[in-house]
Amino acid sequence: MNKKLIPFILAAAMALPAMADPEDHVRKNPSGGYQCAGKAWEDVETIVAESAKGEPVAMYVHAVLLDEGDGGLKEDEAQADKLFAQAAEGLQKLADAGDAAAMILLAELYDEGAGVREDDRKADKLRADARRIQTGKK
């Protein structure tokens, strides 16, 4: 993953930007917790625990934190890439079930080639599908 793009990660949890980086969907709270895709965690330990249980959004956030070396975690790009790949599998299942937030997160992974092969067309389709769901249009 291109390190120059990573500083943009800690921004909006549910925004629907045209393009962003995986980290743009992870928000750090003033209290030290994190939010992403409508989910919230009080601390990094909880994120890591849920990630270990296979929760896709927690895996996504855990991967972002490892990629950044944030939240007290040591930077580990190799482990982050593995987690991004595992998160992508779970996010794909959620996206297939119509979860717009999962579609957005998965689109960012395809944009960056984080844990998946970079595929701008797939990312654009996922974003378009998410917009249709969020706006109620078919």
Beta strands, then each sheet from edge to edge (+ up, - down):
strand 1: 27-28
strand 2: 34-36
strand 3: 39-41
sheet 1: 1+ 2- 3+
end
